């Protein structure tokens, strides 16, 4: 009884080691560790990782009725001559360290140092590797269909060997019934259009509706961020009857919005969510052009993502541009309740964000600048646009720099004659905004001046423009802009602006 108790005790301890190692097979190492825990001398010569063969030999000892059978390990005899004459093993290589990427943009690269993702997905169930179990990644369904195709092939081979027509008909009907049943079960558990399984096909191919599956944590994070940003838009614009509770709620909502934007600008590990945030921003901008608060929040969201140093955004920059240009050049923004200053502030924000994009990603300027320039030029040459579109166009050209401004300068006279001459087309306030942004547009050309001429204190700028020079300026930019420069700028500023416009054409 004591022996049985001791054996059971050792086995119980060994099973604990097996369970904590997450194995289904009990090994000799588990027994050895159990013996050590129980303060018993472990077994020697039977480790599970040894290369010694487990070939037991049978030996009969004794004579007559006293014979006993003994089993022992077959130890291979080694000749000293062979052992001495064997070549020496190769000198082991010195240990070295090499670096490799564990992930690039949130995706594990396929290199020998990293595990093979295909083998992991095929061999390890989704719930063990930490993925969400869906009908798209459940491998049990694939095994069922593959077993069905193998059974069908075996039955077809049996049909060829069997010459009886009755047997052939019976087997064929059985196979068809099993196939239809399996296909029906498969289509019930899989969304329509996600499989290419057909009766009689040997290869099974499953095409999921989506190629990108987010973890549950990222899905929750995405929902919380979107809710926090949209919740701030529900605040009441009328603060006259605001109670103490309303003030507290408003503070909490604004605090959550600030925290969400800060999280987007600082947190790492958001690579997989970037396409979803871009899609969210694009959808909100497209369907809510009358909500200035929402549009401002979307621009803040774009700025936060661009400020995140942990995200490699180069492949996604071109997807941000449509939303920015829409808010810069849209025909109408806001509603009748919004003032013109609020709309102008939003367009200025969009132009500043465009400038930030071009300065933050200089490697992409060769691709982005021509596209933006073509869009602005098409808008500038269209004589049927609204005030907001023309204002945003000027702001966008200012961002692109003096080269683009000089390119647009050739069409400025015709534009001014067609757009600004008609005083009834825009309101007085809108007209003032257009004239001011036109002067700012021309002042960008001052960046081309040499450093020796960039200061207004230069004596060359103290001389007022002559009548001939004013006439030349009117021929270049139009009468209305020339008169605006004459009224709103000093002598030094007008002289410097004149020099910048005609820089390179005279000494």
C-alpha positions, 0 to 999 in steps of 0.5 A: 500500500505504501508503494502504491501511495508513493507512486500515485504521489509521484504521478500527481506531481508529474501531472502538475508539471505537465499541466503547467507546461501546457502539454498533453503527454507525460514525459520522463522529465516530469517524473524527474522533476516530481522526484526532486520536489518530493526530495527523492533521488531522480532517475538517471539515464532516461532524459526525454531529450537524449539522443540515446536509442531506447532499444531494450534487450531481453535477457533470461537469467537462471535455469529451469523454474528459476529463470527470470527475464531482465530488460536492459538498454542496449549500449553500443560498443565503441572502438577506441581506434575509431574514437581516436581516429575520428576527425575533430569537430568543427570549431563552433562559430563565435556568438554574434548579434544581428538586428531584424524588424519584428514589425514594419507599420504594424505588420510582421515581415516575412523573414527567416527570423520571424515565425511563418504566419501561414503556418501559424494560421493553419496550425494554431486555432484562432482562440489560441493565438489571440485572434477573434474567432469568426466564420472567416478564420475558423479552420475547422470548416476547412478541415471538414470540407477537405475531408469531404473532398478526400472521401469523395475521391476514395468513393470515385476510385471504388466506383472505378474498381466496382463493375456493378451498375447498382453499386455505382448508382448507390455510391453516386447518390450517397456522394451527391447527398453528402456533398449537398448536405456539407455545402448547405451547412457550409453556406449557412455558417459563411456569408454569401459570396465568401467561398468558391466551393463547388460540388466536384471540385478538389481545391477549396478556396475561401475568400473573406469579405475583408482582408484586415481583421482588427483586434477587439481592443483596437475596435473598442479604442476606435469606437471610444475615440470617435464617440469622444470627438462626436460627443463634443458636437452635441453641446448646446450653443445656447449658454444663457440658461446653462445650469451647473450640471450642464457646465460640468457635463460640458467640461467632461465632454471637452476633456474627453475630446482633448484626451482623444486628440492627445491620444491620437497624437502620442500613442503608439500601435495605431498603425492598423487604425489609420485607414479606418480613421481616414475613412471616418474623416472622409465620411464626416467631411462629405456629409456634414459640410454645414456643421463647422464644429464637426469640420473643425474637429475633423481637421484637428483629428488630421493634425493629431494623426500627422503629429504622431511620430510613431505612425509611418503615414507616408503611404496615407498622405494622399488620402488626407488631401481630399478632405483638406482640399474639400474644406479649403475649396468647398462651395459653401461651408456652414449654414446661414447662422454662421458668420463669415469670420467663422467660415474664413477661420475654418478655411484658414485652418485648412490652408495651415494644415495643408502647409503643415503636410507639405513641410512635414513630408518633403519627400512627397512634395514632388507628388503632392504639389503638382496635384494640388497645383492642378486642382487650384489652377482649375478652380482659379480659371473657373469664373463661376465659383463662389467667394469661399472657393476663390478665397481658399484657392488664394490661400492654397496658392500662398502655401505652395510658395513663390514659384506657384504664385508667379505661375498664377500671376500670368492669369491674375489680370484676366481673373481680376477683370472678370471677377472683381470688376462686378461689384454686385457679385460679392458682398462688401465684406467678401470683397474686402476679404478677397482684396486682402488675400490678393495682396497677401498672395502677391507678397509671397513673391517678396521671398524671391528677393535677395537678402540685401533687399528683403528689409524695408529699411533699404533706401531703394524702397523709400522712393514712391512709385511713379505714374509709369510704374503704377500703370505698369503694375495695373497692366500686370495685376489689374486696376482694382488690386493696384488701387487696393495696394495704393490705399492699404500699403505704405510707400516702402511696402508698395515699392517692395511689392512692385520690385518683387512682382517684376523681379528678374525683368529689370535690374 
